[in-house]
Amino acid sequence: MRLCDCHNFHDFRTMAKRRLPGPIFDYIDGAADDETTHRRNSESFERCDLVPNVLRGVGQVDMSVTVMGQKLAMPVYCSPTALQRLFHHEGERAVAAAAAKYGTMFGVSSLGTTSLEELRRRHDTPQVYQFYFHKDRGLNRAMMQRARDAGVEVMMLTVDSITGGNRERDLRTGFSIPFRLNLAGMLQFALKPSWAVNYLTHERFRLPQLDAHVDMGGGAMSISRYFTEMLDPSLSWDDVAEMVQHWSGRFCLKGVMSVDDARRAVEIGCSGIILSNHGGRQLDGSRAAFDQLAEIVDAVGDRIDVIMDGGVQRGTHVLKALSLGAKAVGLGRYYLYPLAAAGQPGVERALAKMRTEIERGMKLMGCSSVDQLSRANLRFR
Ligand SMILES: Cc1cc2nc3c(=O)[nH]c(=O)nc-3n(C[C@H](O)[C@H](O)[C@H](O)COP(=O)(O)O)c2cc1C
């Protein structure tokens, strides 16, 4: 299978599966418990239909949006994801470069494998820095200061991961960082020697956002212990309010799902909320962001930027979310499979396809700009 054979999400997924050792593919592809929420994320888009208008003069289509003060050339962005260097040796460099080429935002994860300073230096397109709240308040402040010094525009605090999700595929393969594979997992690596050669002949695996604070690479701490031991489950709205004030710039919360929480995010001065269930990787059985979107937009959409992610595989999924009032839509696995399949050219091809699909969809909907999409164009079954 070659990159030119990849025409949609499923093709990229198949190619990634062929290239990656099973445990790494399962880390991307898997989700929590029975993976119900993960499945529902994509299914949720099928519960409604687009109702197009015709003959509206759509010679020129402007699909740009402004979200949390950042102008994006298209209404999707690359949501922060961990450990990209494991999926392809180019890791975050590939994704950030592809996002910059398509004029959209890149989310740097605090569990990323390239430093936020390097990514900020390389591209002047919008970046968010995603982080978790640690028990050590000094560490939280140090991370914010580092982001400020690097010139990060938007801070993104992920609030749905107060403890790690139950990813049973990882338990079965023994996937963890550092690697502690069981026999079956090791066999899977042996079956993909080209991945291993690639991994071993490139730069050493690092977690530069955390290296100074946590001995992850040296083996003292695993990612799952990081979640259970270093993050603070007592995190409260008062703590976040203090952080928002301390940052005194654009700040958003990723993983808000209830109307109450959306209102509180407005009250403490956040610029955006991302409705998200972490790609189904945290609380299985939780609602799909798309299903929850209208309720949240109605409650706070005039006071804060409402964004969503989860299960997006098509341009028409994006059009449906925008029609309900989302300001932009985050992509996760949509760009991770192409990264694993082919590095930067893979991510570029996926973003190009998404751009084309959105543009074609807008033309077929009779819309020349994103603000013309509305609930009038949508019917639920
Ligand atoms: C492999 C993987 C790693 C992820 N790592 C992070 C992370 O470090 N921080 C975070 O806030 N979200 C993380 N996410 C969640 C994504 O940012 C996003 O919310 C989710 O992938 C959206 O669902 P989708 O994959 O169906 O598009 C991760 C998702 C995946 C698949």
The ligand as a Gaussian input file, in Angstrom:
#p B3LYP/6-31G(d) Opt

LIG

0 1
 C       -2.728000       8.568000      20.621000
 C       -3.433000       9.733000      21.245000
 C       -2.758000      10.529000      22.159000
 C       -3.397000      11.623000      22.742000
 N       -2.687000      12.436000      23.594000
 C       -3.292000      13.522000      24.151000
 C       -2.566000      14.407000      25.005000
 O       -1.379000      14.225000      25.263000
 N       -3.241000      15.446000      25.547000
 C       -4.573000      15.680000      25.286000
 O       -5.139000      16.645000      25.804000
 N       -5.258000      14.887000      24.438000
 C       -4.661000      13.821000      23.880000
 N       -5.368000      13.015000      23.018000
 C       -6.765000      13.376000      22.670000
 C       -6.812000      14.265000      21.423000
 O       -6.276000      15.541000      21.665000
 C       -8.252000      14.455000      20.943000
 O       -9.044000      14.952000      21.995000
 C       -8.867000      13.146000      20.406000
 O       -7.901000      12.371000      19.739000
 C      -10.022000      13.455000      19.464000
 O      -10.622000      12.274000      19.025000
 P      -10.276000      11.596000      17.588000
 O       -8.961000      10.899000      17.744000
 O      -11.415000      10.663000      17.396000
 O      -10.217000      12.714000      16.585000
 C       -4.752000      11.913000      22.431000
 C       -5.412000      11.105000      21.499000
 C       -4.780000      10.021000      20.910000
 C       -5.525000       9.194000      19.904000

